[in-house]
Amino acid sequence: MGDPVTIGSVLAILFKTILILLPAMTANTFAPFLGGGLPVDMGRTRRDGRRYLGDGKTWRGFIGGSTAAALLGFLILVLMDSTGSAPFDDSLWGPTPHNVILITAMAVGSLFGDMLGSFIKRALNRPRGKRTPLLDQWDYLIGAALFILPFYPWWMDALVEGQMWIGLASMPLIAWLAHTIANRIGYWIGVKKEPW
C-alpha cells in the first residue's frame, strides 16, 4: 500500500521537488548576469531577415548560466552529504556518477529549452520581450526533461517512485511560480527589461 498521503508528506515532496529542479530553475536566472558577447546564432538570419535567436542568447550566457546552475546542484549535493541528510550515493538525483550527469543535463537542458523557446518565438514573429504564455514559463522545463530523458531509468526513483508522482505532477506549477518570481526579481534589479 505505501505510506499515507498527508499535508506534511506533500509539503516534504514539494520541497524535495524544488531542490531536484534547482539546477533547471536557476540556469536562466544566472545567464543574464554572466551573459553578453557573441550571440549563439552568430547574427545569422532567416531568408526574411529575422534572427534565429537574437542578441539576448549568447554563448557566454549559455555556458555561464549552465555552469553556475550545475555548480549550485553540486553544492547542494555536498551540503546534504556533509550534514548527513543524503549521502552522495543516495542523493536526490540518484547515486554517483548518475547524480552529477543528471544535474549537468538539467542545467544545460534548461537553457537549451529557453533557446528553443526563443527560436519558436522568432519563427512566430514574436518581438523580443513580447509575452508568450505557456512557452515563456515552461520552455526551460521542457528542455531539462528532454536532456534527462536519455538517462531513463536513472531518475525514476528520484522523480516518480513512491509518492514522488505528486512532485512530478506539480512540476509545471512549480516551474511557472519559479519563472514568475525569478523574472520579477530580475526586473526589479534591472537585469530584465520586462517582468515576465
HELIX and SHEET records of a PDB file:
HELIX    1   1 ILE A    7  LEU A   34  1                                  28    
HELIX    2   2 TRP A   59  THR A   83  1                                  25    
HELIX    3   3 PHE A   88  ASP A   90  5                                   3    
HELIX    4   4 HIS A   98  ALA A  123  1                                  26    
HELIX    5   5 LEU A  135  ILE A  148  1                                  14    
HELIX    6   6 LEU A  149  PHE A  151  5                                   3    
HELIX    7   7 MET A  156  LEU A  159  1                                   4    
HELIX    8   8 MET A  164  TRP A  188  1                                  25    
END                                                                             
